[in-house]
Amino acid sequence: MHFQWYPGHMTKAKRQMQEDMKLIDLVIELVDARIPFSSRNPDIDELAKQKARLILMNKADLANEDQTAAWTTYFKKQGCYVVKLDARTRTGMKNINDVVMEACKEKIERDRRRGIKNRPVRAMVVGIPNVGKSTFINTYAGKACTKTGNRPGVTKGKQWIRLNKNVELLDTPGILWPKFEDQRVGLLLALIGSIKDEILNIDELSLELISILKEKYAGVLLERYQVSEEQTPAEILGEIAKKRNCVKKGNELDYSKAAALVIEEFRSGRLGKITLEFPAE
Ligand code: G4P
């Protein structure tokens, strides 16, 4: 799903989020493990202050494991609980409930002191488009869930998914808007396929990807395309075009076709598990 954001949308999304925050104890924020910085909106720190925080590094199946570990440390230092995840499968899901309870232990303790027993923790899922929010809610809630609230005759309210006796989840995720105004953020979002391809210069995107691969993942381009990495990204793209027979009429090299091919192979994971940004940066 692709989104076009306008200032009006952002104001509305923010207002909605502020309202929803009043109802919950824990914010479950999904980020894309390949671009954990660019797939976030730092405004969430302000919106969710005073709430328990859990960051899910989703699509970890496509990201570099060492980098996922480094980002995990980075987010933990900021006071968030962190779990890496592939939301399409149950990998990483089984300990989420434990982490949710751990993240909310202060609230549970506060309740206990006030004599409130067994009040479920209420949580909400947030994230920018395409990070896997719906997939996560479906997998996490599974079939066992029962919806509460909004029953006929009952005061109109929010829909909650009762996950188990301890946790309730708001059934619609909060959508955060990406920080497009930062050009590099836009570029990385485009590389993972979260921004419409038509509005982008595919050649430029592929050159950025090649440059990251060349610098941080030595050997990947050589292995996949049998190209020398001791060249400029543009030369490498040209060589990939030759190797993969990307030619136009008149035998001219078709750079755009080669660019699209490299990007597609990255997105589908065929270039391996690749993270595009690093906490140290
Ligand atoms: P959203 O609600 O945050 O917008 O995201 P959504 O769940 O719709 O997921 C977006 C895409 O990401 C889906 O691909 C989904 O299958 C995929 N996805 C979600 N979690 C994971 C994960 O952990 N690993 C991988 N590899 N993919 C994941 P799609 O249905 O093919 O849609 P499209 O975006 O390709 O059109």
Residues whose N, C-alpha, C, O or C-beta is under 5 A from the ligand:
A	BS01	G4P	M1 N58 K59 A60 D61 L85 D86 A87 R88 I128 P129 N130 V131 G132 K133 S134 T135 F136
